[in-house]
């Protein structure tokens, strides 16, 4: 989620960065709590908590669809 200045120079990373931010911006407008989860090499972009239920959300923009973080969470 915290990418350096070079993220926008690479079209694929720039698209991923933009989409992740857009999703996060939308989630912040909803009632509930928003978190980020990371443990060792696994991470989930957003953890949305609403009415006691946790929703793990991973934003993907390319063909690579690995979701190790979701599985580990």
Buried (B, 14 or more C-beta within 10 A) or exposed (E): EEBEEEBEEEEEBBBBBEBBEEBBEEBEEEEBEBEEBEEEEBBBBBBBEEEEEBEBBBBEBEEEEEBEBBEBB
